[in-house]
Amino acid sequence: MYRIVKVLNNNVAIVRDNSDQQAVIMGAGITYQKKKGDLINEESVERTFTLRNEESQNNFSTLLKDIPLDFITTSYEIIERAISHYQYSVQEYIYVTLTDHIYLSYQNLNKGTYETAALPNMKADYPVEFSIGENALALIQEKLGVTFPTEEIGRIALHFINAKGTSLSIKTDDGIEKKMIALVQNELSAAGIRRTNKNKNYYDRLMIHLNYFLERITNDPNETEPFSLNFEETLKTDYPQAYQIGDRIYELIESHLGKSLNENERIYFTIHIQRLL
């Protein structure tokens, strides 16, 4: 049995299960004429998204303020399918960044402001992530009735490449993290990149990546799977300004931390900055 914490609509609710863990449940008419504290039978639930910790709960609540529920649940289903079908471990922040990306792309398509920016073909080097991206587009079409350009396969795949790993908590209060973020923001500002209403989604996404990156290299310095050299060279050629700024940030962090960084990060910074540019 599930006990309702909050009714979101006739088909969706935030609940607590028998283990007192919070989750989002979905099912046709499962909350009709129900209220907080009422019980729902497990048999009537079609889909469950477990909110594993306080961070998960805060992320879901934050998304609800700005993004329609069907976009949130579709994004969550994409991630949960990747986890279950491919045993793909992700960091918690992907629930926010992927949902934000899908909804932003949808808005741009509707307004006619969608910008094409072909990325290198990742199918050979990242077949799992590419397959996740393909499945994501099919699910978006099925659940939302939205047909995205095929290049979204690569963009969604990048979210999974970026967020691959075990779940981590952000520690922005720690001195070194706070200092490094300030240095990066100064570097961005010097390059003419500041947070605005227009770019805030991409800017905040870069800051989220930076937070997790700083925590990861502090606690787990092990190397991750590298990008192919061809991928890096293509980005360097196609996006020279973004690569130059990303390279400066990479060297800045490496210099201040006094340790060698994974070469992947130069690529991640380039991709984030290209979105901002």
N, C-alpha and C positions, 0 to 999 in steps of 0.2 A: 504493500500500500504506500501511496505517496500522500504527504500532507501539504496542502497549498500554502506557499509563502506569499505569492503574488499572482493574480490572474492578469495575463497580458492580452489575451483575446479569447474567443470561444474555443480556440483550438490549441492554445499554448499557455503554459504556466511555469512559474518558478516554484519548485517544491523541495521538500526534504524527504529523503528515502528512509528506510528502516534503520540505516546506519547513521542517521542524522547528517548525511552529506547532501549538500545542495546540488540541484540539477535543473535543467530545463527540459520539460516534456512536451511532446506534440501528439495530437490525435484529433480526429474529426469530432468536434463538439464535446470534447472531454471536460471543458470547464463551463459548459452552458448552465446558467443559474447556480453556479458555485461561487464561493467566496473564500477569503483567507481562513485557514484552519480546517476547511473541509478535506475529506479524503477522496482519493482517486484510485481505482483498481488498476493494477499493473496490466491486466489483460486489455484494457482500453487504450493503452499508450502505444503509439506507433513508432516513436523515435525518442531517444533520450540523449541529452548532452550533459555530461557530468561537469559541474563547476568544481574543480578539484581542490582549490584553495582560495584564500581571500583575494589573491591577485586575479584569479579567473572570475570571481564574482564581481570585482570592481570593473574589470574589462568589459564584461557583458553589460553592466549597468551604464557604463560610459557610452558604449555603442548605441544603446537604446535611446539616448538623448537626441542623437543626430541622424540615425540611419534606420530606415524601415525594417520591421522585424523579419520580413521574408528574405531580405538581403543578408541579415545576420545569420539566420538559420541555414540558409543555403551555403554561406561561407563556412560555417561550422561543420556542415555535412561534408564539404570538400576536404576539410582538414581531418575529420574523423575517419573518412574513407581512406585517406592517405596513410593514416596511422595504422588502421586495421588491415587494409589490403596489402600494403607494402612494408609493414612493420617499420614505418618511417618515424623516427623520433624527432619532435619539434620543440622549439622553445616557445614559451607561453605567449610571447608578444605577437606571434603570427596571427592569432585570432583577431587582434585589433588591426594590424597592418594589412592583412589580406582582405578583410571585410571592408576596410576603408578604401583599398585600391579598387575592388570590384564595384563598389557604389560610385566612386569618383569616375571610373571609366564609363559606367552607365550614364551618369549625368552628362559627361562630355559628349557621348554619342547622341543623346537627346538634344543637346544644345548645338550640335554641329561643330564642337570645339575639340573633338578627339584628334590627337596628334599622333601620326604614324612615325615610328622610329624603329626601324628594323634592327633587331639584335642578331648577333651571329647564331647560326643554327646549333642548338645545344643537344640535339637528339642523339648524336653519336657519343658525346662526352658525358651527358647526363640523361640516360634513357629513362630512369625511374622518375625523375622530376619532370621530364618532358611528358611522360605518360600521365602523370598526375595533372599536368596542365591540360592535356587533351580531355581527360575525364571531367575536369572542372568546367570546361566550356560546354560539354554535353549536359552536365547537371544544371548549369546556369540556364541553358536553353529549355530544359525540361521543367525546372522549378519556377523560373522567372519569366520565361517567354522572351528572353533577350538573346539576340545573336551577336556575339562579339567577333571582331576581326581575328583571324587565325594567329596574328602576332601576339595576342593575349596569352597564347599557350606559353610562349617564352617568358613573358612578364610574370605570369603566375608561377612558372617553374623557378624563376629567380627568387621569389618569396620563400619557396621551400629550401632552395640552396642556401639562402641567407640565414634561415631560421633553423637549419638542421642542428640537432644536438639535444642534450637534456635540458629540461626546464630550469631556468635560473631566475633569481630575484634581482631587481634593480637596486643598486645602492648608490644613489646619486648624492647622498649626504657625505660619503667618504671623501676625505680631503683630496686624494689623487684624482678620483673621478671628476669631482667638481672643478678642479684646476684644469684638467685636460679638456673638459667640455668648454670651459671659458676660452681656452687657447684656440680650439677648433672654431668656435663662434667668431673669434676675432679674425681668424684666417679667412673665414667665409665672408665676413664683412669687408675685409680688405679687397676681396675679389668681387665686391659689389652684390653679394648674396646676403639678404637679410630676410627675416621672417615677416611675411605679409599675409593678409587675408587670402590672397590669391594662391600663395605657395605653401600655406601653413601645413597642409597634409603631407607634402613631400619633405618639408623642413623637419617636421616632428618625427617623421619616419626615420630620417637620418639620425636624429638625436636618440631615438629608441635603439637603433642599431649600435650607435656609439656607446650607449650605456651598457648594453649586453657584451659588446666587444671588450670594453675595459674590464668588466667583471670576469669575463672568460679568460683573458690573458693573465689576470692576477691570480686566479685560482686553478687554471688548467692550461699550462703553456704548451701542451702537446699540439703537434701539427695536425691540421685537417686535410682532407683530400684537396689537392691543388687544382686550380683551373688549368686548362690547356694553354700552352704558350700562344697558339693561334688565336684563341679567344682574347687574350690580353692584347696582342698586336692589332687585332681588328678594332677593338675599342680605342686603342691609342691612335689609330689612323682616322677612324670615323668621328671620334669625339675628342679632338686634341685639347680643347680648353678644359673640359671636364677632367680629362686624364691629368693635365698639368696641375690643376687645383687638388685633385685627389692624391697625386704624388706628393705635393707639398704637405698635405695633412698627414699622410703616411710617414714621411720623414720627420715631421714635427713630433708626432707621438713617439716614434722610435727613439728619437734623440732625448726626449724628456724622460722616458721610462728607462732608458739605458739598456734596452734588450731588442733582439731581432724579432720582427713581427712576421707573421705568415704572409706570404705574397698575395694570398687571396684578398686581403683587406684593401690593397691598392685598387683591385678590381671593384670591390663592393663600394668603396668611396666614389670611384668614377661613375658607377651606375646611379648612385643616389644623387650625385651632383649634376649629372646630365639631366635628370628629371627636374631639378631645380632650375637649370638653365633654360 
